[in-house]
């Protein structure tokens, strides 16, 4: 996928940084990996399955750490996944034109940037669990988009939970991580069923992101405040977002 040894080194150095930043807030990092792959001009057919594969490992590690710190809420989690899992599978199965894909991804990254800088997703003090229908509708919308684009959906679910006052920051992170995992698995299943394969280089990336994901989940679940780092990540996403819309 990357022909230059120099650029391979730069790419592999940036991957664990993204994994660390995302795992620290309970995310798998798919939007970050997609942004990085866009910057390095990866083929569209490689980007989606690779991002979901990396998501599985990083979000899984993030969830373990947040669960150990007792931040996870089953009552908040299950309404979303009832509909998000089949919707993500369907989204992964559905094909999408490369030019449309880039524009949709650009919008998602723009949303992620706004989330990172605090425009969306400000935490409320009055917490109230969503009604079942709210969770089901939210799950199907985010799930389908996640499978289609190649993300786990946490970058969208987190600000929704915070905006609606359904959970605090730590609980949101703890719920987002397994939500990302199940949607990534479902989306991957849909892609494989449609004939899309995983590039062999993706498994090298897994080994790299696990380093950042393990440390990020550990620090974010109980020890680390990453407000400044999220602004740095927002800058990286902004560059990729511009590239997607202009190229």
Secondary structure, 3 states (H helix, E strand, C coil): CCCCHHHHHHHHHHHHHHHHHHHCCCCCCHHHHHHHHHHCCCCHHHHHHHHHHHHHHHHHHHHHHHHHCCCCCHHHHHHHHHHHHHHHHHHHHCCCCHHHHHHHHHHHHHHHHHHHCCCCCCCCCCCCCCCHHHHHHHHHHHHHHHHHHCCCCHHHHHHHHHHHCCCCHHHHHHHHHHHHHHHHHHHHHHHHHCCCCCCCCHHHHHHHHHHHHHHHHHHHHHCCCCHHHHHHHHHHHHHHHHHHHHC
